[in-house]
Amino acid sequence: MKSQKAESVRKRQQPLQNHYKEKPGDAKITDRAITTGGELGDPWHGGIKPGSVDHGVEWKFGVHHAVGGYHDAPNPGDILCAALATCLESTIRLIADRRGIILEKLEVEATGNVDVRGTLVVDRDVPVGFQNMQCKVDIQASDETDKKELQKLLAYAEYSCVNLQTLTKGVDIETTINL
């Protein structure tokens, strides 16, 4: 990734906020990822290109050992947890910068728990999907930062984190098939 000097969040976001107040339709964006097929004879592995812009990045993925895979690469559940963790961390960083909070340490761990009997159709009463998820935030700010200010920071970040809010509230998904 190209290294860039970090500009203040306020300097980069304020013009966008002003623009979106004038033209709300411009605030609607689309993110995407597309699988690359990989070796179709291997049901245990594949590839995915993340992003609505081709960054020249392809991630390899595998299937969890709990459903028969080798778990020798990140699986879709790992990638979902990674999306949640990266979204929450970046949101915390952005809000901390806007509020003038100097972070000395930040680590976000996202975990998800699933009973695979549902997906393997072992027990139809077990739902398919994560039954619950957790985020653990390990944060440390400069000594002069009030603990109440850190609590506000985390509350604002939870409110503003797109992936956290999407998972918490759910989202309609439409699947189309090209035959």
Secondary structure, 3 states (H helix, E strand, C coil): CCCCCCCCHHHHHHHHHHHHHHCHHHHCCCCCEEECCCCCCCCCEEEEEECCCCCCCCEEEECCHHHCCCCCCCCHHHHHHHHHHHHHHHHHHHHHHHHCCCEEEEEEEEEEEECCCCCCCCCCCCCCCEEEEEEEEEEEECCCCCHHHHHHHHHHHHHHCHHHHHHHHCCCCCCCCCC
